[in-house]
Amino acid sequence: MDRLKAQLAATQTEAERLKAEAVAAEAKLKSAAETAANERQERAIWESLAEEADKGRSELAEQLEAALSFAKGNNAPALEIVAELARDAADQINLDEAGTRALIDQQLRDAGWEADTPALRYASDSRPVKGRNRAIAEWPTMTGPADYALFCGMTLVGTIEAKRRNRNVMAVLRQAERYASDIHMQEAEFAEDGPWLEFKAPFAFSTNGRPYLKQVEALSGIWRRDLRDPNNPAEVLAGWPSPKGLLERLSVNKVAAHKELASQPFDFGFPLRHYQREAIQAVEAGLADNRRAMLVAMATGTGKTKLAIAMLYRLISARRFRRVCFVVDRSALGRQTKDEFTTTKVVNGKAFADIFGLKGLADVTPDDDTRVHICTIQGLVRRVLYSASAEDAPPIDQYDLMIVDECHRGYLLDREMSDGDLSFRDQSDYVSKYRRVLEHFDAVKIGLTATPALHTTDIFGKPVFTYSYREAVVDGFLNDHEPPIRIATKLSEGGIHFVRDDTVDFVHPPTGQVETITLADEVDFEVEQFNKGVVTVPFNRAVAEELVKYIDPGDPDKTLIFAASKAHADILVKELRDAFRKAYGPLKDEAVQRLTGDVDKIENLILSFRNDPLPKVAVTVDLLTTGVDVPKITNIVFMRRVNSRILYEQMLGRATRLCPEIGKEAFRIFDAVDLYAHLQDMTDMKPVAADPKFTLTKLFEELAGHGDAPHKNRVREQIIVRLRRRIKKLTPEMRARFEKEAGETPEASLDRFMQGDPVDLSNWISDRPNLGPILDWINEDGTPRYVPISEHDDEVVSVTRGYGTADKPEDFLDKFTQFVRDNVNRIAALRIVVQRPQELTREELRQLRLELDAEGFTDSKIKRAWADAKNEDIAASIIGYVRQAAIGDPLVSYADRVRHAVDAILRKRQWTEVQRKWIERIGRQLELEIVVDRAAFDAEPFASLGGWPRIDRVFNGELEQVVRDINENIWKEAG
């Protein structure tokens, strides 16, 4: 660094000094965190100045004077532009061999190595020293000197091939491997278990000093191959491993670890479900194949944290990994995860935290004995990207495994972002930081999600294992939902219409200030704009009064309502309290509460919602869309539209968990905004639009400011997305103001942005500074827009259930009957159900349910349709419904069938007391699972009680006959 600075000083002209002043002036505009990040780029700035010293001085001086003046002014460029320009400048640096070595020396020193090519070289008598970690240059080999040899004490741990910055790094890795084979070892020691075939060093590295960039992977970063196993692939790193990390990696023997995993039993202090075991096996198979990134997709509520505990116990105890970073995206989820790791018994009555070192969110860095460190992605961003210097950043080998929970998160803009969130400017900015943080660490990455999407698979790859919500419902691990209840009101059907010359109150949301305005033209709002673009208390009141007909505040279950905004949530809380009191009498305010990030002691309130009788009803915006486990939720209410299927599925996931203690068999969906009619327009693709807080005004300023053509084009693309949406919402008054300012219609401007050159657009928008405030519906002084208040009366006009393509429950049952009769000879399990139901196995029942599910005929829908159509609620099994549809078999409660069959078996002969208890226990399991066959005794609850061998002994080897007799008696009347 000092040498480069001296080189610059020797040749520096007035132009360079001006540029340095410009950089300093811009730095003053940054926050402390951003300044710290900028310091990490200091070296690139010095190099850039040195490289450019001979170029166009007079012209550069004029440009720098202008830049300095601009940086000191009020219209300084956005910080994002400065960072973008710095990155672009760094890409242009093309150092010679000596400059590259100086840069690599500094990078090695930042990672904890002694490195100084001119002084610390073999020819200068530099040798390995006990207790020192040295990168010795020009170490001799039989085929020429290695650029560097890495030593931890006397032990040789790696060889390095260093090339000029513009050379391909990946291609020259083989030269470092040749050094590792041919290196002289007279003054060095082998690492443990060395040598490895022809290799005397365990690791080979190649680099050209360029920071890692995904888009030019082969030309950047540090390439490494672990030479201890010929099957190990070359890998690219974002930085240099530390000496400590390299020694720790040497202590990991992957071959031995996988042998240990193959012999380990899947026995834990909690029951591991079949799909959790399969997921672990899929991950371990991926690790054996040297996969560095994997995705596990499991439905919300199927136990991803339990899966992680079991998987990490196996991997750490087998010494496959030494330190794990468990990444969450919210502090609440971090604390919840730590609680589970602390309380879940794994083996011998001990919890995971009793066996392995565990650190939580309060601990910034892990200790040597830490095995799992729980972190938020925001905390990692601060540590990695905003550290005071490269030396202060966490070493790339601080973790060798990263588990990213809810890894789909961070891309959903259909939520209000709290002030506690990092200000990721837009979605691509978040993904960039998210990806950069994950790429920083030399670790295997495993993502856990319920809703894999394109952006998730870009990082982690396609799922190595998937267990869907529908499979979990069929297997009985999650609750299904009944057909959604659609609440339609006069306003939601017809919209809200203001006519010209109406006197309307407008509210200023941040302050609550109200102003009365006479409208110059008609204004219309459809239901998707309710409570966002227009305040309508009557609509909320009408829906609230309908909801309380279905929700008894005396019941133990809970209700979760999704509102459009915090202000909307407050309206709903008041209207629901009033409606409950009107319908049921006195009610504590605590029964209905708003749960959003700005509420006092929100974490305690969430815990109360989960564990305590009150609140009964929680109204949120997005705080409870993911990761919060409240099994007692039996009602989900949509009072807002969502534009992401991922978000929609996460919302539904809040109610899918089983809760037998309150008799929960299914959950209900209430739709007051015609959400289901718009589901087909949703996709799993990430939205392109920017952060809602990043306005068109700000985007226009960026486009008009300094920046190269690629950056301006990225800004242009974001403007197009936001402008297309905003045009649809312009009032006639705003449209007229826009046309006056722009000299053309909004549609013409949209076409201009779609077709125009970014640089030309920059000049065009610079001449029209008032366009942004008009489009953002804010005044020229920057105050937010006002929202009209609708006093239009409202009332519920219909309440219907959604049966897919069927309008009525009778139509749905007719379609079900037709499907059964058309497929009874095609689907084997269907034929068995109709002809020999007592022979049906659990696996055949599962396949039948999946077949029916794929056609939309779920247990919950069939039961609900029968109840609605016949006005009778019969708890029949799916077998009973199929037989009724196929052959007209009488529909009887399945529990009654089982009880009659058990009674018949108990009367059949004289049983011992123990045998009677087991027959009754088998009957209770039949009521839950419908089928109990030989395989059922190898699963819970029978497996932990000895399984088939022990129970068969109780019946003197006649268990198979007992089970057959029970099944035959269940369907005896059915013939």
N, C-alpha and C positions, 0 to 999 in steps of 0.2 A: 504493500500500500504506500509506504513512505517513498519507495523508489519511483513509483508511478507519479506520485504528487511532485516529486523533485523534477522528474522529466517534464511534467507539464509547466512547472514554474520557470524552467529554463527557456521554454519556447513560447510562453504565454504572451499574448498580445492584448491590446485594449478590447478586442472582440471577445476573447475568452473571459476577461474580467467582467465584462458586461453580462455575459451569459451566466457566470457564477452568481452575479448580483440578482439576476432574474430568478435563478433557482432558489436563492435565499428568500427573495420576496414572496415567491410562491409558497415556500415552506412555511412562512408565517401564517398563511391562510389555513394551514392544516391543523387538525386536532392533534393532541399529543400522540394518540395511537397511530394516526396516519403519518406523523412526522417520524415515528419510530420505524414504520414500514419503509418510508423513503430513505432512511439512513441505510437500510439493507441494500438499497440500489446505488449507494454512494460510489462504490467501486466502479460500477458500470458507467456512471457519469464522468468520473475522472478519466477512464479509458477512452470514452467517447470524445472528450475534449482533446486528449492527446492525439487521437487519431485524426481529428478534424483540423489540427493546428495549421496545416498548410493549405487549407481550402478557402478560397474566396473571402479573404478577411474583410475587405471593405464592405462587400455586400452583406456579410454576416453581421458586421457591426450595426448596420442600419436595422436589420431584422431584430437584433437583440435589444436595441434601444426601444423599439416598438414593443417588444415582448415585456421589457422591464416596466415600461409605462403602463401597459395593459395589466400586468400582474399586480401593480400597486393600486389600480383603480377599483371601482365598485363593480365593474363588469368582468371581473376575473373569471377565467374558465372554471367550469365545475371540476372538482377534484378528480372525478372519474376520468376526465379528459387528460389531466396532467399525468395520471397513472398510465393511461393508455399510450400517451406519447412517449413516456419513459420506457415502456416495454418495447414500443416500436423502434426507439433509438437503440436500445440494447441489441436488437436483432441485427443491426447494421455493423456492429463491431466485428472486425476481422483481424485479430492479433497475430503477430508472428510467433515463432516457436518460443522465444524467450518470454514474450509477454504472456503467452499461454501458461508457461511454467510458473511465472510469478503469480498468476491468478489461481492456479491449482494449488500452489504452496499455501496461499491464504485460505483456500477452501479446506485444505487438510488441517491447518492450524485451528480453524473454527470448529472442526470436528474433534479436536483433542490430540492431534498428532504433532510431533515436532517435525517441521518441514521448512527447508530453505535451500533450494537447489544450488545456488552459488557456494554456500558454505557447508551444507550437510550432504556431502557426496562421498562415494567410496574413494575416489582419487585423492580426497583431502583427509584420508584416514578416518572417516566417520564409520563407526561400527555399532552393532547392537550393544545396548547397555542394560543390565538388569534394572528393573523398576522404571524404565523409560519406554515410551511408545514413539518410535521413530519411523519416518518415511525417508529412507536414504536413497539419494539419487544416483543413477548410473551404476547400479550394482552389477557385477560381472556375471555373465552366463556364457555357455559354450558357443552361443550364436550371436554374441554382441550384448552390450550392457542393457539391462532393464531400466526404463526411465525412472522407476521407483521400486524399491522393495520395502514392504511394510513389516515392522517387527514390534511385537509386544514383549518387552524384555529381550531375551535371547531367541525367542521363538519367531520363526518366519510364518507370517499369516497371509501374505498376499503379494502379488506383483501387479504393476501398473504400466500400461502403455498410454502415453500422453501424446496427443496430436494437436496440430494447429486447429484453431476454433472452427474453421470452415470444412474440416474433414469429417467423414462418416465415422461415427464412434463405434457403432455396432460391428462394422466390417473389420475393424482392427483388433477386436477382442481376442482373436486367435493368436495375435502376436504376444499378448500378455500371457496366454495359455502356454505358448512356446517358452517364454521366460520361466514360467512356473515349472516346466519340465527340465529346462537346461541350466537352471540357476546353480551357482557354486554354493556349497553348504559348509565349507571348512570353518567358517566363523559364525555359524548359525545353528539353531536346533530345530528339529521337526516339531510340528504341533502334534498333539496326542493322536494316535492311530495312524500317523503319517509314516512313509509316503503313501500316496493313493495311486496305484498303478504307476504310470510314468511321472506323475506330478508330485513335486516336493513341497509346493505351496498349496494350501487348501482352497484359496480364492484367487481369481484373476479379474482385473479391472481394466477398463479403458475409458478415456474421457478426452474431451477437447476444451473443457472448462465452461462450456455453454450451459446455462441453467436448463433443467428439464422442461420440455414443452411437448405435450401430447401430440400436437399436429406434426412435429418434425422429430419424432421419437428417435429415429436412427441417427440423427445429427446432434443430439443433445443429451443431457443427463450423464449419469455414470452407469456404464454397463458392467455387469458382474456375472460370473458363472462360478457356482460351487463345484469345485473339481473333485470332490470326494466321491461323487457318484456319476458315472458317465451318462446317466439318464437325466441329470439335472439340466434344465434349459437355461439359456442366457436370459437375464432379467435386467430391466433398467431401473435405476434408483434416482430419486430427486436430490440426493446429497450423499456425502461420504459417511460410511459407518464409523462409529466411534470405536476406539480400541476396546473399551469394555463391551460394547455391543458385539463386536466381532468375536471376542472370546466367548461370550454367551452363546452366540450362534454356533460356534465350534462345539459347544457342549451338547447341542441337540443332535441326536442321531435319529434321523427320520426312519431309516430301515428298522432299527430296533424298536422305535416307538410304534410303528404300524404292526409289528409282530405282537407287541404288548396289547394293542387295541384289539387285535383279532382274538386274543385269548381272554380278554376282560368280559365278565358277565354284564348283562344289562339289569343289574339288581340295585335298586335305590330305595331310599326311605319313603318314597312315594310311588304310586303306580304309574308306570310309563305306558302310555297308550301305543297301539300298534303303529300309528302313523308317525308318532314322535320317534319311535325306534327307527322306522324306515328313513325318516329325515336325517337322523344322526348317521345312519349307515351310508346314505347318499353323500353327505358331507365328507365322511372319512374316505369314501371311495374317490371323491374329487381330490382330496389331499394326497392320496396315494398316487394319483395321476399328475401331481405337481400343479394343480390348478391354484391360481393366486387370487381369484375372485369368484365367489359363488353366491347364488340367491336362493333362499328358501321361502316359498310362498305358502303361508298357512292362514286360514280364515281367522278373523278376529274372534278371540275367546277360546281358541283351541290349545292354548298353553304354550305360547312361544317362549315365555320366560322360564317355565319349567323345562322346556326343551333345552334352552341355553344352559341352565344349571347342570342338567345331566350331561350334555355334550362337553361343556367345559371341564367338568369333573373328570371325564374320561381322557380328554386331550391333555390336561395338565398332569394328572396322575401318571399318564403314560410318558410324560416328558416330551410330548410332541411340540408343545409351546411353553414358553417360560413366563410371558407376561401378556395379558389380554387387556385391550381397551374396549369397554362396553359403552357404545355411543348412543345417547338418547337426544331428543331434540327439545326437551323441556325439563326444567328442574323438578317439577312434580313427578315426572316419569322416572327421573334419576333416583329420587328418594324412594319411590315405590319399588324400583328394581333392587335397591340396596336392602330394603326390608325383606324382600323375598329371598335374596342370597343369604341374609342373616338368620332367617327363621325356618327355611325349608330344610328338613332333615334329609341328608343325602345317604350317609352310611353310618352304621353303628350308633345311631341316635344323635349324630353330630351334624350341624348345619355346614353349608359350604364355607361360611366365614370362620367357622371353628377349625377348619382343616387347612384352608389356604388364606394368605393375606389378602384382605379386601380394603380398597380405598373408595371413598364416596366423593360427592361433588365438592365438598369443602377442601379436599386435598388437591392442590394444583399439580403436584408431581408425585409419581409413585416412588416407594422405597425399594430397596434391593429385594426385600422379601414379599413385595406386593405381587400377587398373581392376577388379580382382576382389579382394574381401575375404572370406575364409572365416571364418564365425562359427558357434558353436553357438547353438541356440535359447535355452539356459539363459543364455548370456552376454548375448544380446540382452535377455532379460527383466531381468537385473540392470541393464543400461545404461539401458533405457527406463523401467522401472517403479519401480526403486529407486535412481534417481540422487539426489544430495544435494539438488538443487533443479531447478526447471524449466529454469533457465539452463544447468545441467550436463548435462541430457538431450541425447542426440544430435539434431541438427537433423533435421527431417522429410525434408529433401532431401539427406541424406548419401548416399543411394543412389537411383538412379532405376530400378533393376531388382533384383528379389530372386528368386533361384532357390532353391526349398525342396526339398531332396533328401529322399527317403523321407518325403514329406509326410503319409503316413498315420500316422506314429509319434506316440507320446505319448497314445494313446487306449487302449492295450492294457493291461488290468490283470492279464492272465494272466502276470505276470512278477514277480520280486522286484525291488523298486526299491532301488538302491544308495544309500548315504549321500551319494554325490556328486551325486545328482539333486536338483533343487530340490524342496522339499516342496510340490508341488501337492497341495492337499488332496483333491481328487477329480477325476474326469474333466472335469466341467463347469468346474471351476476352471482346469484346464490349458487347456481350449479357450478360456476367457475370456482368460487371459494370452497364449496363442498368437495368438489373433485380435487382441488389443489391440496386441501387438508388431508384427504385420504391418500393421495399420491405422495405426500411428504413422507409418510411412514413406510419403512421397508417391512411390510406386514401382509399376511394373508387377510383379505377382506371378505366377510360373510354378511350379507344383508338379509334381514328378516322383515317380511312385509305380508300384509293380508291382500294388498292390491298392487301387484306388479304392473308397471307401465313402461312405456318406451324409455323415458328418461332414467328409470331405475335399471333397466336391462342394459342401457348404454354403459353403466358403471360396473355392474356386477355380473352381467351376462344373463342368459336365460336361466330360469329356475332349474336347479338340480333336483328339486323335489317340490311337488305341489299338492296341497290338501285343501280342497275348495269348501266354501260355505255349504254348498248343496250336499257334498259328501258327508260333512260333519253333521248336518241335519239328518240325513238318512241313517248314519251310524248312531244317532242318538246323543251326540256330544254337544249339540247346540239346538236352541229352540228355533222353530220356523216362525214365520209371520203369517197371520191370516190375510185374506185379500184386503188390500188397503181401503180405508173408508174415506170416500171423497166428500168433503163438505163444500157445497156450492152456495154462494150468497148472491143477492141481487147485484151487488157491485162487482164481485169477482167474475160474474158472467157477462155483465154489460159494460164494465169499466166505469171510470169516474170522468165526468165531462163538465168542464167549466165553460161557460159561454161568454161571449164578448160583453164587456161593461159590467161583468160580475165583480162585486167587491169581495176580495178574498184576503184572509189573513195568511201572511207568510212568516214562518219561524226561522230564526237564525240558530241552527242546531248547537253550535258550541256554547252560546250564551243563553239561549232560551228567549231572546228578544223577539217580539212579534211586531210586525208592521202590516198595515192594511193597504192593499194595492188594488186599483181598478184595472182589470185586464183589458188589454188593447185588442185581443183576439181570442179565439177558442183555444182551449188546452185540454188534451185528452191523456188519460193514464190507464194502462191495462194492469192486470193483477200482478204481473212480475215487477211492476214499479211501486206497488203498494208498500208503504212504510220505508221506502228508500227515496223515491222521487216525489212522493206525496204522503202526507200524514193523514191517516184515516182511522180515527178511534171507533166509529160505528162498525166498520168491518171487523175489527178486533173484538169488539163487544159481542157481535153476533156469533162469531166463531167460539168465543169463550163460553157463551151461554149454551151452545150446542155440546161442547166438549164435556162440561160438567155432568151431562146426562149419562156419560160413559165412565166417568172417573169418580169413585166414591172416596172422599178424603179419609174415611175410616178404615179402608183396606190397607194392607201392609205394602202393596206394590208402589212403584215410583213412576213418574211421568217426566220425560225430557222433551222440551219444546225448543225448536231452533228458530230464532228471530233474525230479522234482517240487519239490525244494528242494536247498539246499546240503548238508544232512545226508544226504539221499537220494543225492546225487551221490557223496559220500564212501563210502557203502555200495557203490555200483555200482563205483567204482574198485577197491576191495579185492576184490570178488567176481570182477570181470573179470580182474584180475591173477592171482588164484588159478586161475581157469578156464583161462586161456592157458597158465600154467605146467604145469597138469595135462595139457593136451592137446598142448603143443608143447615143453615143457622150459623151461630157464632163460629169463627175460625181464627186461629192465631196467624198473624202476619208471617211468622216463620214457616208456615206451611207452603207458601209460594214465594220463591225468591229468585232473583237474578244471579246467575253464576257466570261472571266474566272476569277477565284478568285484572280489572281496576277495582274490584270489590275488596273491602278491607278483610284481611286474613282469609283470602280465598282458598288457601290450601286446607284450612280447618273446615271451611264450609263444604268443600268437596268431600272431605272425610265424613262430615255429618250427613251429607246426601247419601253416601254409601252405607254408613253403619247405623245411623240414628233414625228414629221415627220421623223427624222433621229435618229438612223440608221434604214434602211429598212431591212437589212439582218444582222442577228447575227450568228456568228459561235462560238459554245461552245463545251466543252467536256462533262461536266455533271452539270454545275452550274444551268442551267435552266431546269433540269429534273423534278423538283417537286416544288410545292408551289408558283411559280411565275405566276401571272395572267396577260397575255397579250392577250386580246380577238382578236386583229387584226391579229394574226398569222393565215395565211391561207395555208402556205406551210411548211411541215416538210421534211427535207432532211437527209437521213441516208448515211453518208460517212464512217461509221464504223459498225462493227458487235457488237451486244450485246449478252451476254450469260445469261440474266435473263429476264424472261417474265415480272416480276414486273417492272424492269427498262424500258423495251420496252413500257409497257402500260403507265407508267408515262411520257415517252417522247411523246407519242401520245396525252396524256392529255393536253399538252401545247397548242394544237390547237382546242380543242373541244368546247371552250366557244362561246356562241352566240355573234355576233357583227352586229346587223341590220344596224347600222349607215354606214357601208361600203358595205352593201348588201351581207354579207357573208351567204351562204346557205350550204356550205360544205367545207371541207379542202382537200388538196391534199398531198399524200405521194410520195416522190421520193426515190427510192431505187437503189443505185449505187453499192451495195456490196452483192447483192443476199441474202438479209436478209430473205425475206419471205420463201425462200426454206428451211431455217433452223429453222423456228419457231417451227416446230413440235418437235425439239430436246430440246426446252426450257421447263423448269418446274418452278413452283412457289416455289420449295424447295430452301432453302438458300444454297449457295455454301459452301463447306467445307474448301476450300483453305485459307491459311493465307493472311494477308495484303501483297499486292505486294511489299511493301518496306521491308518486312521481308524475306530476301533472304535464299536460301538453305545453303549458307555459314554460316549464323547466326543459322539456324536450326541445322546444323551439329555440330556447337560449343555447342549448348545447349545439344544435345544428348550426346556429349562427356564429358560434364561437370558434376557437382555434381547434384544429384537429385534421388528420389526414382523411383522404377519401374513404378508405375502408371503415374508419370510425363513424364518419358522417353517414355512411350507408346503413350501418347498424342502427343509428339513431333514426334514420328515415323509416326503416322497417317498423320500429316501435310506434312512430307517429302514425303510420298507415293503419295499424291495428286499432289504436286508440281513437283516431279520427273517424274511422268507419263506425265505431260504436257510438261516438258522441254525436255524429250527424243525426242519427235516428232520434235523439232526445232533444234536439234543438227546438225551442219554442219559436213561433213566428217572429216574436220581437228579437230574439237572439239571432235568428236567421237573417233578419234585415240588417242588424248591426254587423254581422259577419260580412255580408255582401258589400256593405258600404266600406268596410275596412279593407277587404281583400280585392274588391273590384270584380268579383266573380262569385258564383254560387258555391256553397260548401262542397257539392258533388264535383264541381269543376276543380276545386282545390285538391280533393281526394285523388282525382285522376292525375293532377299535376304531380303529386307526391309519388304516385304509383309509376308514372312514366318518366319523371324528370331525373336529371343528373344531380347527385347530392350536393355538389359544389354550387351549381346554379340555384338549387333550392335554398342553400344557405344564404345567398345574396338576396333572394326573393323574400325570405322570411325576415331578414334583417330590416327590410324597409317597411315591415308591418308588425311592429312590436305589440299591438293591442289584440292580435288574433288569439293568442293564448288565453288571456283573461276572459275573452268572450266565450271561447269553447269550453273553458273550465267553469263557466257560469260564476265567475267571481268578479268583483269590482276591480277597477284599475289600481286601487290601493292595496289589493291583495286579500281583502276580506272574503270569507267563504260565501257561497251562494245561499239564498233563502229557499226554503221548501214550503210549498203551499199546504194549507191545512184544509182538508175536506170535511164538511159538515153533512154531507149527503147521507141520508138515512140508509140503513142496511138491514137485511134480514136473511136468514137461511131459507133457500128455496128448494134444496134437495140434499139428501144424504144417501149416497149409493156406495156399493162395494165394487172394486175392480176385479173382474174375473177374466182378465186377459182379453181375448177376442170375443168372449161371450158377454152379452149385455146383462143377462139375468142368471141367477143361480140355477134355474131349471135348464137353461141353455148349456151351462157348464156341465151339469150332470149328464145331459144328453150326449155331449161330446165325449165325456168319459166313458159312458156305456158303449158308444160306437167304437171307441179305440180298443176297449177290452175285447169286444166281440170280433173285431177285425183282426186282432193280433193273437188270439188265444192259441192258434196253432203255429205261430211264428216265434213267439217268445216262450222258451221252455219253462221258465219259472211261472209264467202265467198259466200254462197248461197244468202244471202240478197243483197250483192253488185251486184251480177249478175242479180237478179230478181227484187228487190225492193230497189234500192240504196237510195231513198229518206227517207227510214225508218231506216237507219243505225244510231245507237247511238254512242256516243263518246267511251264508254267502249267496244262496239263491234268492232269498228275500231282499238282500242288499242290492243285487243286480236288478231285481224287479223294481224296486223303489227308484233306482237311478234311471231306468227306462221310462217310468211314469213321470219322474221329475223332469226329464228332458222335454217331455210334451206339455209341461205345465200342470200336471196332475199331482200336486203334493198332498201329503196327508192333511195338512192344515186347511188347504183350500177345499178338499173334498168334504171334510167334516163341516166346515163353515157353510158350504153350499147346501149340504143336506139339511142343516139346521135352518137355514134361511128359506129353503124351498118347501120343506116338510113341516116346519114349525115344531121340530122335535130334535133334541140334542142327545144323540146316542153315541157313546164313547166306543164305537166299534173299531176294530183293527183294519188296517189296509186290506188284509186278507178278506175280511167280512165285506168290505165295500166292493172289492173285485168280484167276489162270488155273487153278491146281490146284483151287480151289473150284468154278469155273464149268464147266470141261471136263475135269477130271482130269489136267491136264498134269503130268508128273513134276516133283517139287520138286528143283531143283538149285541149288547155291550160285551166287549171282549173280556173285561174283568169278570163279568158274570159267568161267561163260558169257562174261564180258567177255574174259578171257585167251584163251580159244579163238577168239573172234571177232577179236581183235587179231592173234593168230598167223596166222589165215587171211588177213587183209588183207596182212600183211607178206610172206606167201609168194606172194601174188597176182601181184606184179610187182617190178621192180627199183626200189627207192626210194633216194634220196640219204640220206646219214647224217643230215642235218638233218630230212628228212621222216620217217625212221624214229623219231627222238626225239620228234617232234611226235605221231605216231600213238600211241606208247607213253604220252605225256603225256595225250592225250585218253582213252586207256583207263583210266588211273589216276583221271581225273576222273569217268569213267562209274561206276567202282566206288563213288565217294563219293556221286554225285548221282543215279545210276540213268539219268537222261536228260541228254544233252548235245545241244542243238539250236542253231539260229542265235543265239538270244538269249543262250545261255550264254557266247558269246565276247565279249559286251559287259560281262560281269561278271568278278569275280576268280575264278581266278587269271589268266585270259586277258587281261583288259582292260589290266593294267599291262605286259603283254608285247606290246602293239600291237593286241590285239583281232582281230576278223575281218579287217579289211583287210590287216594285215601277214601273218597266218597264211595267208590265202587266197593271197597272193603266193608264199609258200613252196611251195604246191602248184599253182602256175601257174594259179590260178583254178578249181581243182577241189576245193576244200575241202568244198563242199556235197555232192559225190558221195562223198568219202571218209567223211564222217560218216554218210551214208545207208548206205553199204556196211557200216560197222561195226555200225550198229543192226540191219540186216537179218541179219547173221551171228549176232548175239547170240540172236535168236529164230528162227534158221533151222530148227532141229530142231522148234521149236514150230509150224512151218507157218504 
